[in-house]
């Protein structure tokens, strides 16, 4: 199949979260889509936030933040948190806010999964800061668990695609990771599975 060269700003689907922190003593949330896991032990996750965003200054101020993963029922409130600035609106007012063990990391009770994070490292980029957080605790609704683990089929996390700027939810399971490719392995393979 012929490949067609595109504008470089083509990004695979990304999980959507509400990044929460405290800014000047006030709870604030922003919609964030540029999120990725970056370490297993300790458990690290990163989020890229534009320098202009108020949330970034709160993370730097408190050394803590949260990533709360909404399901489709929260798409309107999530999008709202990406449209307005915490400088002009109290976005925490649209949620039931709770705290775990980390001051400065407010979480959204309506989100099926919330991660409580302590700032681990900040990477300065031309237009953004990449905040790497160590996951201190994870909080989930009991009804989205199967055998004590988060079941994505039950909570249907929101995904963001760009440059079409659309929200999606998951489709069907395709295969089991670190398993389906085993039949292609030849000989003694010592390569790490990456987890």
C-alpha positions in Angstrom: 0.0 0.0 0.0 1.3 3.4 -0.9 2.2 5.8 1.9 1.2 9.4 1.7 3.3 12.1 3.5 1.2 14.1 5.9 1.7 17.1 8.2 3.9 15.9 11.1 1.2 16.7 13.7 -0.5 13.3 13.3 -0.9 11.8 16.8 -2.3 8.4 17.8 -5.3 8.3 20.1 -4.5 9.5 23.6 -6.2 9.0 27.0 -8.0 12.0 28.3 -7.7 13.0 31.9 -8.6 15.9 34.2 -5.3 17.1 35.6 -5.9 18.5 39.1 -3.8 20.6 41.4 -4.1 23.5 43.8 -3.2 27.0 42.5 -2.8 29.9 45.0 -4.9 27.9 47.5 -7.7 27.1 45.0 -8.5 23.7 43.4 -8.2 23.7 39.6 -8.7 21.0 36.9 -7.8 21.1 33.2 -8.5 18.7 30.4 -5.3 17.0 29.4 -4.7 14.6 26.5 -0.9 14.4 26.2 -0.3 11.6 28.7 1.9 8.6 28.8 3.3 6.0 31.2 7.1 6.5 31.6 8.2 4.0 34.3 7.1 0.9 36.1 9.2 0.8 39.4 8.6 3.4 40.7 5.3 3.8 38.8 5.7 7.0 36.7 3.3 8.8 34.4 3.9 12.0 32.4 1.6 14.8 31.1 2.6 17.6 28.8 1.0 21.0 29.7 1.4 24.3 27.8 3.4 27.0 29.6 0.3 29.3 29.5 -1.9 26.9 31.5 -2.6 27.8 35.1 -2.4 24.1 36.1 1.3 23.9 35.4 2.1 26.7 37.9 0.0 24.9 40.5 2.0 21.7 40.0 5.2 23.6 40.4 3.9 25.3 43.5 2.6 22.2 45.3 4.8 19.5 43.9 1.7 17.4 43.5 -1.2 16.7 41.0 -3.8 14.2 40.0 -4.9 12.6 36.8 -8.5 11.6 36.9 -9.8 9.5 34.0 -13.4 10.3 33.0 -15.8 8.0 31.2 -18.2 9.1 28.4 -20.8 10.4 30.9 -18.3 13.2 31.8 -17.4 14.3 28.3 -19.2 17.6 28.5 -17.6 18.6 31.9 -14.2 17.4 30.7 -14.4 19.5 27.5 -15.5 22.5 29.5 -12.4 22.2 31.6 -10.4 22.4 28.4 -12.3 25.5 27.1 -12.1 27.8 30.1 -9.2 29.0 32.2 -8.9 28.6 35.9 -8.0 32.2 36.0 -11.6 33.1 35.0 -13.7 30.2 36.3 -13.8 27.9 39.3 -13.8 24.6 37.4 -13.8 22.6 40.6 -17.4 23.7 41.2 -18.7 21.3 38.5 -17.3 18.2 40.4 -17.4 16.5 43.7 -13.7 16.9 44.8 -11.9 14.5 47.2 -8.4 14.0 48.4 -6.4 11.0 49.1 -3.0 11.0 50.9 -1.3 13.9 49.0 -2.1 17.5 49.7 -2.1 19.5 46.4 -3.6 16.5 44.5 -7.4 17.1 44.4 -9.4 14.4 42.6 -12.8 14.1 40.9 -15.1 11.6 42.6 -17.2 11.2 39.4 -14.2 9.8 37.5 -14.0 6.0 37.5 -10.2 6.1 37.9 -8.0 8.7 39.7 -4.3 8.7 40.1 -2.7 10.7 43.0 0.8 11.9 42.0 3.8 13.5 43.6 5.9 15.5 41.2 9.0 13.5 40.2 10.6 15.5 37.5 9.8 18.5 35.2 11.2 18.6 31.6 11.2 22.1 29.9 10.1 22.0 26.3 9.8 24.9 23.8 6.0 25.5 24.4 5.2 23.0 27.2 6.4 21.5 30.4 6.4 17.7 30.7 5.5 16.8 34.3 6.5 13.4 35.4 4.6 12.2 38.5 5.1 9.2 40.7 1.8 7.5 41.3 1.3 7.5 45.1 -2.1 5.9 45.0 -4.8 4.9 42.6 -8.5 5.2 43.4 -11.3 3.5 41.4 -15.1 2.9 41.6 -15.9 -0.6 42.7 -18.2 -1.2 39.8 -15.4 -0.7 37.2 -13.2 -3.5 38.8 -12.9 -7.1 37.8 -10.9 -9.3 40.1 -9.6 -6.2 41.9 -8.3 -4.6 38.6 -9.6 -1.7 36.6 -11.7 -3.1 33.7 -11.6 -0.6 30.8 -14.6 -2.2 29.2 -16.6 -1.3 32.3 -15.6 2.4 32.5 -14.9 3.1 28.9 -12.1 5.7 29.2 -12.2 8.7 26.9 -9.7 9.0 24.1 -8.7 12.1 22.1 -7.7 12.1 18.5 -5.9 15.0 16.8 -5.8 16.8 14.5 -9.6 16.1 14.1 -10.1 16.9 17.8 -12.7 14.3 18.7 -13.5 12.2 21.7 -13.8 8.5 21.4 -14.3 5.4 23.7 -12.7 2.0 23.3 -13.7 -0.6 20.8 -13.4 -4.4 21.1 -10.4 -6.3 22.4 -8.1 -7.4 19.6 -5.6 -9.7 21.4 -3.7 -10.3 24.6 -0.5 -8.3 24.9 2.9 -10.1 25.5 1.1 -13.2 24.2 -0.3 -13.0 20.7 3.1 -12.6 19.1 4.7 -15.6 20.7 4.0 -17.8 17.8 6.4 -15.6 15.7 9.3 -16.0 18.1 12.2 -18.1 16.8 14.8 -19.7 19.0 15.8 -18.4 22.4 14.8 -14.8 22.7 16.1 -12.8 25.7 14.4 -9.5 24.8 12.6 -7.7 27.6 8.8 -7.4 27.5 9.1 -3.7 28.7 7.0 -4.1 31.8 
